[in-house]
Structures are given as structure tokens and as C-alpha cells.
């Protein structure tokens, strides 16, 4: 198995990728007058596809094994594989683009999907879905929809995840505090967290402070009939964001959350720094597919429920997507590989739940039914609890989302550190976020 590729040098980012791709001859004014299908080789010779994703050893072993299975069933097709950790992934993709070596098939997330679609970096898969070569009928409708940009299928979910509240069950048993549950209002949840802090004698805070967490804000807004985005603009007002920040100001004053310094460490999103596993809080906010990794990081038993608020605010989320390069010489073959990874039961069993639950509901059942792994059972239980309660999927975030996420974290941290009041910080965020989306 190839070793992970080293991260590219500091200073590179997704903008370099966009610039690099824009300069490639296969982009810009189209593929020299040809459609991608017309670029496909017609001889019977061998086909080599390059594939790139981020992840650890477990993901790499499973993905490579699934791709080998495809090659066994399609002997002409071989794969040239590159993978690495998530840190620096888009930098590495930019480096490959600069060298004219964009992968035929690669992994992306919703941070960049809409932007890559707008810049014609990823292949439009709509016609392959329409003619059945790419079969998405087995996916929950709202999960499939979350791969569409301007009603075009631009990527296929590699797995499904949900925004989740992960909590320390053993700690709560020791304290004699009841476990949180799906359907708690945000006010009820903060009241629960305050109880945890007080019962522990202020040794452990009840909850991570999610005021800088875009997932939590998004679900808060959807629970009130709003959205994080409307088209390519913010979907909420200054007043709504101020309400959010002030809500968490009150929670901090009630000691429901830990110190600003601890929260800032957890704001990185790294599983090992989440307060539920470091022992500084009884609960943290995460993706459900991260639950097995979080459980491995602590000896205490963890539990998982949906984020506070109405479950109707949730929707089936793509943990990540498979996307094809717009300039691939083998679009039909790449689409067939995506279809295989999505719908083949044997591939699904190989891939397991490391990226999340298999996107195909029928394949998912083959993979998870009868599993004795407690972490897998909890992932399935959360999905089952939410399946009939979730609302419609929004469009994937627009260009500028990565910057908006960063700004939200910085704004929340400035408020927690008393560097700015909520009202001033909100006004600054709105101006900067709107500028980022308009750029």
C-alpha cells in the first residue's frame, strides 16, 4: 500500500488549485470543441485512472481493496492511487493541477463543491444519472440532492453522516445526571449542560461552546425557518446572528461551557482535541461518522444523539463526495467506478462505515445488519431515529463558504475572549462574510 503523500509546502490553498486548473488547456473554453464523452478512448487497450482522497490508513486500505475488486471485474482498468491526511489535501490537489496531473476521480467535501462546479473543475454527472449509467435511485432523495448544484448532479455522496451531539455516558452515570436526547430544545440543552457543570462541582463543563460552529448555527437557523445561505448570499440577518451569539453569552455566564482557551483548542475540529474525549466537557458537537474515532480516544463509554432543536432542521448529509475531473479522458469509466463504489454490495462491505453510512440504503443494510460493533450500532441508531424526521436538503454551500466558516470561528472567539461585544462582532462578521461570498 502506498504511503501517504507529504503535505505540500505552506502557502498553497484552494485558490492555487483554481488558478492552476484555469490554466489547463482542457478547461476554459471547453475541451477543444469536444464533449467529455468524445474524449474517451475507443480502443481495447488498458485504462489507468488516477484517484486521490484524504484519510488515514484504515480508509486507504479499504478504498484500495474496493478499487482492486473493480479491477478484478474490469481487467482493463487499473488505478494510480494517491492519498494523504486531510491537512493540506487541497494544497496537494493544487500541486497536481499545477503539474497538469489532475486526478480523474477525487474526494471533495461540501466546502468546495459548489465552487468547483461553478469553475467547471468537476464533471457534470447529470446525463449519466438520467440515462442510468449512474444509479442514484437507492440513495435517500435528500442525500442525492445534496450533491446537486443549480439542479445539476456534480458529485455523488461517498457516505452519509449527520450532525451529532456526542456525550460521555460514563461521566453522566457517575454524576447521576440523565443523558441528553434527540428533540431537546436548545434552551433545554443548555439547562442540562448547566446541571452537569454544577453537579460536577465545576470540574467538568456541560457542553462545548458551539457559537463558532457553522453546523450548529445552520441547524439553529433551520429550526426557525431560516437557512445559512440563500443562493450565493447569507440566509440570515444580523439580528438572527446576534440572537445566536447572545444565547451562548448567557450559557457561558451560567457556566454551561468551559473556558475560552479550551473551546479555542476544540474549534480546530480535530477529534483528539474535542472536549468530550479530553475530559473537559460532558458533550461535544461532531459528525456521526467521527463517532468511532472519538470512542477510540477515550476509555469512557460515549453516546450519541442529534443536535438540539427540531430534527426537521437536519437532512442527510454527505460526509464527503466522489467527483470526476471535468477534463478526464475516460469520463464513462470514471462514472462506472463511482457507480460501483456506490451500489456494489461487495464494495460496500469492504468500505464499511469509515467514511460514514453507505449512501445506498440497501447496501447500507448489508453492511450494518448484524454488526456487533457498538460504534456502528450507534451510527445506525441515530440515522434510524432521524430518518423519517429530517427536512429537505438545502443546496450545497456557495463559493466563499470556507471563508465564512473561518470568519464565524474567529468572531465567536473574539466574543468569548472579550475582545469585542456581540453586537460589534456581529456587524463585522456580516460585512466580511458578505464580501467573501461576493468575491
NUGU-79356 format. One record per residue (C-alpha): residue number from 1; residue in one letter; x, z, y. Coordinates in Angstrom, 1 decimal. Each point is the difference from the previous one (the first is absolute). Example, Ala and Ser with C-alpha at 12.3 -4.5 7.8 and 13.67 -1.06 7.14 Angstrom:
BEGIN
{node 1; "A"; {12.3; 7.8; -4.5}}
{node 2; "S"; {1.4; -0.7; 3.4}}
END
This chain:
BEGIN
{node 1; "X"; {0.0; 0.0; 0.0}}
{node 2; "X"; {1.5; -0.9; 3.4}}
{node 3; "X"; {0.9; 2.9; 2.2}}
{node 4; "X"; {-1.8; 0.4; 3.2}}
{node 5; "X"; {1.3; -2.0; 2.8}}
{node 6; "X"; {1.6; 1.9; 2.9}}
{node 7; "X"; {-1.9; 0.3; 3.2}}
{node 8; "X"; {1.0; -2.4; 2.7}}
{node 9; "X"; {2.0; 1.0; 3.0}}
{node 10; "X"; {-1.7; 2.1; 2.7}}
{node 11; "X"; {-1.8; -1.8; 2.8}}
{node 12; "X"; {-1.9; -2.5; -2.1}}
{node 13; "X"; {-3.8; 0.2; -0.1}}
{node 14; "X"; {-3.0; -2.1; -0.7}}
{node 15; "X"; {0.4; -1.8; 3.3}}
{node 16; "X"; {3.2; -1.5; -1.4}}
{node 17; "X"; {-2.0; -1.2; -3.0}}
{node 18; "X"; {-2.5; -1.7; 2.2}}
{node 19; "X"; {2.7; -1.6; 2.1}}
{node 20; "X"; {1.9; -1.1; -3.1}}
{node 21; "X"; {-3.0; -1.5; -1.7}}
{node 22; "X"; {-1.1; -1.8; 3.2}}
{node 23; "X"; {3.3; -1.8; -0.1}}
{node 24; "X"; {-0.3; -1.2; -3.6}}
{node 25; "X"; {-0.9; -3.7; -0.4}}
{node 26; "X"; {-2.9; 0.8; -2.3}}
{node 27; "X"; {-1.9; 1.8; 2.8}}
{node 28; "X"; {-1.2; -0.8; 3.4}}
{node 29; "X"; {-1.6; -3.5; -0.1}}
{node 30; "X"; {-0.9; 0.2; -3.7}}
{node 31; "X"; {1.9; -1.1; -3.0}}
{node 32; "X"; {1.3; -3.4; 1.2}}
{node 33; "X"; {-3.6; -1.3; -0.2}}
{node 34; "X"; {-0.6; 1.3; -3.5}}
{node 35; "X"; {-2.2; 2.7; -1.2}}
{node 36; "X"; {1.6; 2.8; -2.1}}
{node 37; "X"; {-1.6; -1.4; -3.2}}
{node 38; "X"; {1.7; -3.4; 0.7}}
{node 39; "X"; {3.4; 1.8; 0.0}}
{node 40; "X"; {-0.5; 1.2; -3.6}}
{node 41; "X"; {2.4; -1.6; -2.5}}
{node 42; "X"; {-1.7; -2.4; -2.4}}
{node 43; "X"; {2.8; -0.3; -2.7}}
{node 44; "X"; {0.1; 2.2; -3.1}}
{node 45; "X"; {3.3; 1.6; 0.8}}
{node 46; "X"; {0.6; 3.8; 0.4}}
{node 47; "X"; {-1.5; 1.9; 3.0}}
{node 48; "X"; {1.7; 2.9; 1.6}}
{node 49; "X"; {-2.0; 2.2; 2.3}}
{node 50; "X"; {1.5; 2.7; 2.2}}
{node 51; "X"; {-1.8; 3.3; 0.2}}
{node 52; "X"; {0.6; 3.0; 2.4}}
{node 53; "X"; {-1.6; 3.4; 0.2}}
{node 54; "X"; {0.8; 3.5; 1.1}}
{node 55; "X"; {-0.2; 3.1; -2.3}}
{node 56; "X"; {2.0; 2.1; -2.3}}
{node 57; "X"; {1.4; -0.4; -3.5}}
{node 58; "X"; {-3.4; 0.6; -1.7}}
{node 59; "X"; {-1.7; -2.7; 2.0}}
{node 60; "X"; {2.9; -2.4; -0.6}}
{node 61; "X"; {0.1; 0.5; -3.8}}
{node 62; "X"; {-3.8; -0.5; -0.2}}
{node 63; "X"; {-0.1; -3.0; 2.3}}
{node 64; "X"; {2.9; -1.7; -1.7}}
{node 65; "X"; {-1.5; 0.6; -3.4}}
{node 66; "X"; {-3.3; -1.5; 1.1}}
{node 67; "X"; {1.8; -3.1; 1.4}}
{node 68; "X"; {1.9; -0.4; -3.3}}
{node 69; "X"; {-3.4; 0.0; -1.7}}
{node 70; "X"; {-1.1; -2.8; 2.3}}
{node 71; "X"; {3.1; -2.0; -0.9}}
{node 72; "X"; {-0.6; 0.5; -3.7}}
{node 73; "X"; {-3.4; -1.5; 0.4}}
{node 74; "X"; {1.3; -2.7; 2.4}}
{node 75; "X"; {3.5; -0.9; -1.2}}
{node 76; "X"; {0.8; -2.4; 2.8}}
{node 77; "X"; {-0.3; 2.8; 2.6}}
{node 78; "X"; {2.8; 2.4; 0.7}}
{node 79; "X"; {0.4; 2.6; 2.8}}
{node 80; "X"; {2.8; 0.9; 2.4}}
{node 81; "X"; {-0.7; 3.6; 0.9}}
{node 82; "X"; {1.0; 2.1; 3.0}}
{node 83; "X"; {-1.2; 3.5; 0.7}}
{node 84; "X"; {0.9; 3.0; 2.0}}
{node 85; "X"; {-1.3; 3.2; 1.6}}
{node 86; "X"; {-2.7; -0.2; 2.6}}
{node 87; "X"; {2.4; 0.9; 2.8}}
{node 88; "X"; {1.5; -3.2; 1.4}}
{node 89; "X"; {-2.2; -2.2; -2.2}}
{node 90; "X"; {-1.3; -2.2; 2.8}}
{node 91; "X"; {3.6; -0.1; 1.4}}
{node 92; "X"; {1.1; -1.4; -3.3}}
{node 93; "X"; {-2.8; -2.5; 0.1}}
{node 94; "X"; {1.2; -1.1; 3.4}}
{node 95; "X"; {3.6; -0.4; -1.3}}
{node 96; "X"; {-1.3; -2.2; -2.8}}
{node 97; "X"; {-2.0; -2.1; 2.5}}
{node 98; "X"; {3.1; -0.4; 2.2}}
{node 99; "X"; {1.8; -1.5; -3.0}}
{node 100; "X"; {-2.9; -2.3; -0.8}}
{node 101; "X"; {-0.8; 1.9; -3.2}}
{node 102; "X"; {-3.5; 1.4; 0.5}}
{node 103; "X"; {-1.4; 1.3; -3.3}}
{node 104; "X"; {-2.8; -2.1; -1.6}}
{node 105; "X"; {-1.9; 3.2; -0.8}}
{node 106; "X"; {0.4; 3.3; 1.9}}
{node 107; "X"; {-1.6; 3.3; 0.6}}
{node 108; "X"; {-1.5; 0.9; 3.4}}
{node 109; "X"; {-2.3; 2.7; 1.4}}
{node 110; "X"; {-2.8; 0.0; 2.5}}
{node 111; "X"; {2.4; 0.8; 2.8}}
{node 112; "X"; {1.2; -3.6; 0.1}}
{node 113; "X"; {-2.6; -2.0; -1.9}}
{node 114; "X"; {-2.0; -1.3; 3.0}}
{node 115; "X"; {3.1; -0.8; 2.0}}
{node 116; "X"; {1.6; -1.9; -2.9}}
{node 117; "X"; {-3.2; -1.9; -0.4}}
{node 118; "X"; {-0.2; -0.8; 3.7}}
{node 119; "X"; {3.6; -1.3; 0.0}}
{node 120; "X"; {-0.6; -2.0; -3.2}}
{node 121; "X"; {2.6; 1.8; -2.0}}
{node 122; "X"; {-2.4; 0.7; -3.0}}
{node 123; "X"; {-1.8; -2.7; -1.9}}
{node 124; "X"; {-3.8; -0.3; 0.5}}
{node 125; "X"; {-1.5; 0.8; -3.4}}
{node 126; "X"; {-3.6; -0.8; 0.9}}
{node 127; "X"; {-0.3; -3.3; -1.8}}
{node 128; "X"; {1.6; 1.4; -3.2}}
{node 129; "X"; {-2.7; 2.7; 0.0}}
{node 130; "X"; {-2.7; -2.6; 0.6}}
{node 131; "X"; {1.0; -2.2; -2.9}}
{node 132; "X"; {0.6; 2.9; -2.4}}
{node 133; "X"; {3.8; -0.3; -0.4}}
{node 134; "X"; {0.2; 3.5; 1.6}}
{node 135; "X"; {-2.8; 2.1; -1.4}}
{node 136; "X"; {-0.9; 3.0; 2.2}}
{node 137; "X"; {-3.5; 0.5; -1.5}}
{node 138; "X"; {1.2; 3.1; -1.9}}
{node 139; "X"; {1.1; 1.8; 3.2}}
{node 140; "X"; {-2.4; 2.2; 2.0}}
{node 141; "X"; {-1.3; -2.2; 2.8}}
{node 142; "X"; {1.3; 2.2; 2.7}}
{node 143; "X"; {3.5; 0.1; -1.6}}
{node 144; "X"; {0.1; -3.8; -0.1}}
{node 145; "X"; {-1.2; -0.1; 3.5}}
{node 146; "X"; {2.8; 2.1; 1.2}}
{node 147; "X"; {2.4; -2.9; -0.8}}
{node 148; "X"; {-1.9; -2.4; 2.3}}
{node 149; "X"; {1.1; -0.8; 3.5}}
{node 150; "X"; {-2.5; -2.0; 2.1}}
{node 151; "X"; {-2.1; -0.4; -3.2}}
{node 152; "X"; {3.0; -1.7; -1.8}}
{node 153; "X"; {1.5; 1.6; -3.1}}
{node 154; "X"; {3.7; 0.5; 1.0}}
{node 155; "X"; {1.1; 2.5; -2.6}}
{node 156; "X"; {-1.2; 1.7; -3.2}}
{node 157; "X"; {0.0; 3.8; -0.4}}
{node 158; "X"; {2.6; 1.0; -2.5}}
{node 159; "X"; {-1.8; 3.3; -0.5}}
{node 160; "X"; {-2.7; 2.2; 1.5}}
{node 161; "X"; {0.5; 3.3; 1.7}}
{node 162; "X"; {-2.0; 2.4; 2.1}}
{node 163; "X"; {0.8; 2.3; 2.9}}
{node 164; "X"; {0.2; 3.4; -1.6}}
{node 165; "X"; {0.3; 3.7; 0.7}}
{node 166; "X"; {2.6; 1.5; -2.4}}
{node 167; "X"; {-0.1; 3.8; -0.3}}
{node 168; "X"; {1.8; 2.7; -1.9}}
{node 169; "X"; {-2.4; 1.3; -2.7}}
{node 170; "X"; {2.3; 2.8; -1.2}}
{node 171; "X"; {0.5; 1.3; 3.5}}
{node 172; "X"; {-3.8; 0.1; 0.7}}
{node 173; "X"; {-0.5; 1.9; -3.3}}
{node 174; "X"; {2.6; 2.5; 1.0}}
{node 175; "X"; {-1.7; 0.5; 3.4}}
{node 176; "X"; {-3.5; 0.0; -1.4}}
{node 177; "X"; {-1.0; -2.8; 2.3}}
{node 178; "X"; {-2.4; -2.7; -1.3}}
{node 179; "X"; {1.3; -3.5; -0.3}}
{node 180; "X"; {-1.0; -2.7; 2.6}}
{node 181; "X"; {-2.5; -2.6; -1.1}}
{node 182; "X"; {-1.0; -3.6; 0.7}}
{node 183; "X"; {-2.6; -0.1; 2.7}}
{node 184; "X"; {1.2; 2.9; 2.2}}
{node 185; "X"; {-0.4; -0.6; 3.7}}
{node 186; "X"; {3.1; 0.0; 2.1}}
{node 187; "X"; {-1.2; 3.3; 1.6}}
{node 188; "X"; {-0.6; 1.5; -3.4}}
{node 189; "X"; {3.5; -1.1; -1.2}}
{node 190; "X"; {1.8; 1.6; 3.0}}
{node 191; "X"; {-2.0; 3.2; -0.6}}
{node 192; "X"; {1.2; -0.1; -3.6}}
{node 193; "X"; {3.6; -0.5; 1.1}}
{node 194; "X"; {-0.2; 2.9; 2.4}}
{node 195; "X"; {-1.3; 2.2; -2.8}}
{node 196; "X"; {3.0; -1.0; -2.1}}
{node 197; "X"; {2.5; 0.8; 2.7}}
{node 198; "X"; {-1.6; 3.4; 0.7}}
{node 199; "X"; {-0.3; 0.9; -3.7}}
{node 200; "X"; {3.6; -0.8; -0.6}}
{node 201; "X"; {1.0; 2.3; 2.9}}
{node 202; "X"; {1.3; -3.0; 2.0}}
{node 203; "X"; {2.6; -0.7; -2.7}}
{node 204; "X"; {-1.6; -3.4; -0.8}}
{node 205; "X"; {-2.0; -2.2; 2.3}}
{node 206; "X"; {-3.3; -1.4; -1.2}}
{node 207; "X"; {0.6; -3.7; 0.8}}
{node 208; "X"; {2.4; -2.6; 1.2}}
{node 209; "X"; {-0.8; -1.0; 3.6}}
{node 210; "X"; {-1.2; -3.6; -0.3}}
{node 211; "X"; {-0.5; -0.7; 3.7}}
{node 212; "X"; {2.7; -2.7; -0.2}}
{node 213; "X"; {-1.3; -1.4; -3.3}}
{node 214; "X"; {-1.7; -3.4; 0.6}}
{node 215; "X"; {-1.8; 0.3; -3.4}}
{node 216; "X"; {-1.7; 3.3; 1.0}}
{node 217; "X"; {-0.8; -1.3; 3.5}}
{node 218; "X"; {-1.5; -3.2; -1.5}}
{node 219; "X"; {-2.3; 1.9; -2.3}}
{node 220; "X"; {-1.0; 2.4; 2.7}}
{node 221; "X"; {-1.0; -3.0; 2.2}}
{node 222; "X"; {-1.8; -1.8; -2.8}}
{node 223; "X"; {-1.9; 3.2; -0.7}}
{node 224; "X"; {-1.4; -0.2; 3.5}}
{node 225; "X"; {-0.8; -3.7; -0.3}}
{node 226; "X"; {3.2; -1.2; 1.6}}
{node 227; "X"; {3.1; -1.8; -1.2}}
{node 228; "X"; {3.8; 0.1; 0.7}}
{node 229; "X"; {-0.1; -3.6; 1.0}}
{node 230; "X"; {-2.5; -2.6; 1.2}}
{node 231; "X"; {1.6; -3.3; -0.5}}
{node 232; "X"; {3.4; 0.1; 1.6}}
{node 233; "X"; {-0.8; 2.9; 2.3}}
{node 234; "X"; {-0.4; 3.7; -0.4}}
{node 235; "X"; {-3.4; 0.9; -1.3}}
{node 236; "X"; {-0.3; 3.4; 1.7}}
{node 237; "X"; {-0.1; 1.4; 3.5}}
{node 238; "X"; {2.2; 2.5; 1.8}}
{node 239; "X"; {-2.8; 2.5; -0.3}}
{node 240; "X"; {-0.1; -0.3; -3.8}}
{node 241; "X"; {3.7; 0.3; -0.4}}
{node 242; "X"; {0.0; 3.0; 2.4}}
{node 243; "X"; {-2.6; 1.7; -2.2}}
{node 244; "X"; {2.2; -0.5; -3.0}}
{node 245; "X"; {3.1; 1.5; 1.7}}
{node 246; "X"; {-2.0; 2.9; 1.4}}
{node 247; "X"; {-1.5; 0.7; -3.4}}
{node 248; "X"; {3.5; 0.5; -1.4}}
{node 249; "X"; {1.0; 2.1; 3.0}}
{node 250; "X"; {-2.7; 2.5; -0.9}}
{node 251; "X"; {1.1; -0.1; -3.7}}
{node 252; "X"; {3.5; 0.8; 1.1}}
{node 253; "X"; {-1.1; 2.9; 2.2}}
{node 254; "X"; {-1.9; 1.3; -3.1}}
{node 255; "X"; {3.3; -0.3; -2.0}}
{node 256; "X"; {-1.6; -2.4; -2.5}}
{node 257; "X"; {3.2; -2.1; 0.3}}
{node 258; "X"; {3.7; 0.8; -0.2}}
{node 259; "X"; {2.6; -0.2; 2.7}}
{node 260; "X"; {0.6; -3.3; 1.9}}
{node 261; "X"; {3.5; -0.2; -1.5}}
{node 262; "X"; {-1.3; 0.1; -3.6}}
{node 263; "X"; {-2.7; -2.6; 0.8}}
{node 264; "X"; {2.5; -2.3; 1.6}}
{node 265; "X"; {2.1; 0.0; -3.3}}
{node 266; "X"; {-3.1; -0.9; -2.0}}
{node 267; "X"; {-1.0; -2.7; 2.5}}
{node 268; "X"; {2.7; -2.3; -1.6}}
{node 269; "X"; {-2.4; -0.5; -2.9}}
{node 270; "X"; {2.7; 0.7; -2.6}}
{node 271; "X"; {-1.6; 1.7; -3.0}}
{node 272; "X"; {2.8; 2.5; -0.4}}
{node 273; "X"; {-0.6; 1.2; 3.6}}
{node 274; "X"; {-3.7; 0.5; -0.4}}
{node 275; "X"; {-1.0; 3.6; 0.8}}
{node 276; "X"; {-2.1; 0.4; -3.2}}
{node 277; "X"; {3.1; -0.4; -2.1}}
{node 278; "X"; {2.5; 1.8; 2.3}}
{node 279; "X"; {-2.3; 3.0; -0.1}}
{node 280; "X"; {-0.7; 0.1; 3.8}}
{node 281; "X"; {-3.7; -1.0; -0.3}}
{node 282; "X"; {-2.7; 0.2; -2.5}}
{node 283; "X"; {-1.1; -3.6; 0.5}}
{node 284; "X"; {1.5; -3.3; 1.2}}
{node 285; "X"; {-1.4; -3.5; 0.6}}
{node 286; "X"; {1.2; -2.8; -2.2}}
{node 287; "X"; {-1.0; -3.1; -1.9}}
{node 288; "X"; {-1.5; 0.7; -3.4}}
{node 289; "X"; {2.6; -2.2; -1.8}}
{node 290; "X"; {2.7; 2.4; 1.3}}
{node 291; "X"; {-1.6; 2.9; -1.9}}
{node 292; "X"; {2.2; -0.3; -3.1}}
{node 293; "X"; {3.2; 0.0; 2.1}}
{node 294; "X"; {-1.2; 3.0; 2.1}}
{node 295; "X"; {-0.8; 1.9; -3.2}}
{node 296; "X"; {3.5; -0.7; -1.4}}
{node 297; "X"; {1.4; 1.6; 3.2}}
{node 298; "X"; {-1.5; 3.5; -0.6}}
{node 299; "X"; {-0.5; 2.4; -2.9}}
{node 300; "X"; {-3.4; 1.0; 1.3}}
{node 301; "X"; {-3.1; -1.9; -1.2}}
{node 302; "X"; {-1.4; -2.3; 2.7}}
{node 303; "X"; {-3.5; -1.2; 0.5}}
{node 304; "X"; {-1.4; -3.0; 1.9}}
{node 305; "X"; {-3.3; -0.8; 1.8}}
{node 306; "X"; {-1.0; -2.4; 2.7}}
{node 307; "X"; {0.9; 0.6; 3.6}}
{node 308; "X"; {-2.6; 2.1; 2.0}}
{node 309; "X"; {-3.0; -1.7; 1.5}}
{node 310; "X"; {-2.6; -2.3; -1.6}}
{node 311; "X"; {1.3; -2.0; -3.0}}
{node 312; "X"; {-1.8; -3.0; 1.6}}
{node 313; "X"; {2.9; -0.2; 2.4}}
{node 314; "X"; {2.3; -0.9; -2.9}}
{node 315; "X"; {0.4; -3.4; -1.6}}
{node 316; "X"; {2.1; -1.2; -3.0}}
{node 317; "X"; {3.5; -0.4; 1.5}}
{node 318; "X"; {2.7; -2.3; -1.2}}
{node 319; "X"; {3.1; 2.1; -0.5}}
{node 320; "X"; {2.0; -3.2; 0.4}}
{node 321; "X"; {-0.6; -3.7; -0.6}}
{node 322; "X"; {1.6; -2.9; -1.7}}
{node 323; "X"; {0.5; -2.9; 2.4}}
{node 324; "X"; {1.4; -3.5; -0.5}}
{node 325; "X"; {2.4; -1.7; 2.5}}
{node 326; "X"; {-1.7; -2.8; 2.0}}
{node 327; "X"; {3.0; -2.2; -0.7}}
{node 328; "X"; {0.4; 0.5; -3.8}}
{node 329; "X"; {0.6; -3.2; -2.0}}
{node 330; "X"; {-2.2; 1.4; -2.8}}
{node 331; "X"; {-3.2; 1.3; 1.5}}
{node 332; "X"; {-2.1; -0.6; -3.0}}
{node 333; "X"; {2.4; 1.8; -2.3}}
{node 334; "X"; {0.3; 2.9; 2.4}}
{node 335; "X"; {-3.7; 0.3; 0.2}}
{node 336; "X"; {-0.2; 0.0; -3.8}}
{node 337; "X"; {2.5; 2.9; -0.1}}
{node 338; "X"; {-2.1; 2.0; 2.5}}
{node 339; "X"; {-3.1; -0.7; -2.1}}
{node 340; "X"; {1.9; 1.2; -3.1}}
{node 341; "X"; {1.2; 3.2; 1.6}}
{node 342; "X"; {-3.6; 0.6; 1.2}}
{node 343; "X"; {-2.0; -0.8; -3.1}}
{node 344; "X"; {2.1; 0.1; -3.1}}
{node 345; "X"; {-0.7; 3.1; -2.0}}
{node 346; "X"; {3.4; 0.1; -1.7}}
{node 347; "X"; {1.7; -0.3; 3.5}}
{node 348; "X"; {-2.3; 2.7; 1.3}}
{node 349; "X"; {1.0; 2.4; -2.7}}
{node 350; "X"; {3.6; -0.7; 0.7}}
{node 351; "X"; {-0.4; 0.5; 3.8}}
{node 352; "X"; {-2.0; 3.2; -0.6}}
{node 353; "X"; {-1.0; 2.0; 3.1}}
{node 354; "X"; {3.4; 0.2; 1.8}}
{node 355; "X"; {-1.3; -2.1; 2.9}}
{node 356; "X"; {-3.5; 1.5; -0.3}}
{node 357; "X"; {-3.0; -0.9; -2.1}}
{node 358; "X"; {-0.1; -3.6; -1.3}}
{node 359; "X"; {-2.0; -2.2; 2.5}}
{node 360; "X"; {-2.1; -1.4; -2.8}}
{node 361; "X"; {-2.6; 2.5; -1.1}}
{node 362; "X"; {-0.1; -1.2; -3.6}}
{node 363; "X"; {3.8; 0.0; -0.4}}
{node 364; "X"; {0.0; 3.4; 1.7}}
{node 365; "X"; {-2.2; 1.5; -2.7}}
{node 366; "X"; {2.3; -1.3; -2.7}}
{node 367; "X"; {3.0; 1.6; 1.7}}
{node 368; "X"; {-1.5; 3.4; 0.8}}
{node 369; "X"; {-2.6; 0.6; -2.7}}
{node 370; "X"; {1.3; 2.6; -2.4}}
{node 371; "X"; {3.0; 0.9; 2.2}}
{node 372; "X"; {1.2; 3.6; -0.4}}
{node 373; "X"; {2.0; 0.0; 3.2}}
{node 374; "X"; {-1.6; 2.5; 2.3}}
{node 375; "X"; {1.2; -1.8; 3.1}}
{node 376; "X"; {-1.6; -3.3; -1.2}}
{node 377; "X"; {-3.2; 1.9; -0.8}}
{node 378; "X"; {-0.1; 1.4; 3.5}}
{node 379; "X"; {0.5; -3.5; 1.5}}
{node 380; "X"; {-2.8; -1.4; -2.1}}
{node 381; "X"; {-2.3; 3.0; 0.8}}
{node 382; "X"; {0.4; -0.5; 3.7}}
{node 383; "X"; {-0.7; -3.7; -0.3}}
{node 384; "X"; {-3.1; 0.8; -2.1}}
{node 385; "X"; {-1.2; 2.6; 2.5}}
{node 386; "X"; {0.3; -2.5; 2.9}}
{node 387; "X"; {-0.9; -3.3; -1.8}}
{node 388; "X"; {-3.7; -0.1; 1.0}}
{node 389; "X"; {0.4; 1.9; 3.3}}
{node 390; "X"; {2.6; -2.1; 1.8}}
{node 391; "X"; {-0.9; -2.2; 2.9}}
{node 392; "X"; {0.9; -3.6; 0.8}}
{node 393; "X"; {3.6; -1.0; 0.5}}
{node 394; "X"; {1.2; -0.8; 3.5}}
{node 395; "X"; {2.4; -2.9; 0.7}}
{node 396; "X"; {3.6; 0.8; -0.7}}
{node 397; "X"; {1.8; 1.4; 3.1}}
{node 398; "X"; {1.0; -2.6; 2.6}}
{node 399; "X"; {3.4; -1.0; 1.3}}
{node 400; "X"; {1.5; 3.0; 1.8}}
{node 401; "X"; {-1.3; 2.6; -2.5}}
{node 402; "X"; {3.5; 1.2; -0.9}}
{node 403; "X"; {0.7; 0.8; 3.6}}
{node 404; "X"; {-3.4; 1.7; 0.4}}
{node 405; "X"; {0.7; 2.2; -3.0}}
{node 406; "X"; {3.4; 1.0; 1.5}}
{node 407; "X"; {-1.6; 0.7; 3.4}}
{node 408; "X"; {-2.7; 2.2; -1.5}}
{node 409; "X"; {2.6; 2.2; -1.8}}
{node 410; "X"; {2.1; 0.3; 3.2}}
{node 411; "X"; {-3.0; 0.8; 2.1}}
{node 412; "X"; {-1.2; 2.7; -2.4}}
{node 413; "X"; {3.5; 1.5; -0.2}}
{node 414; "X"; {0.2; 0.1; 3.8}}
{node 415; "X"; {-3.2; 1.9; 0.1}}
{node 416; "X"; {1.0; 2.5; -2.7}}
{node 417; "X"; {3.4; 0.6; 1.7}}
{node 418; "X"; {-1.8; 0.6; 3.4}}
{node 419; "X"; {1.9; -2.9; 1.6}}
{node 420; "X"; {-3.3; -1.5; 1.1}}
{node 421; "X"; {-3.6; 1.2; 0.2}}
{node 422; "X"; {-2.6; -1.8; -2.2}}
{node 423; "X"; {-1.6; -1.8; 3.0}}
{node 424; "X"; {3.3; -1.4; 1.4}}
{node 425; "X"; {1.3; -0.8; -3.5}}
{node 426; "X"; {-3.2; -1.9; -0.8}}
{node 427; "X"; {0.1; -2.1; 3.1}}
{node 428; "X"; {3.6; -0.9; -0.7}}
{node 429; "X"; {-0.8; -0.9; -3.6}}
{node 430; "X"; {-2.9; -2.2; 0.9}}
{node 431; "X"; {2.1; -2.0; 2.4}}
{node 432; "X"; {3.0; -0.4; -2.3}}
{node 433; "X"; {-2.2; -0.8; -3.1}}
{node 434; "X"; {-2.0; -2.7; 1.9}}
{node 435; "X"; {3.3; -1.5; 1.1}}
{node 436; "X"; {1.3; 0.0; -3.5}}
{node 437; "X"; {-3.1; -1.8; -1.3}}
{node 438; "X"; {0.1; -2.5; 2.8}}
{node 439; "X"; {3.6; -0.9; -0.5}}
END
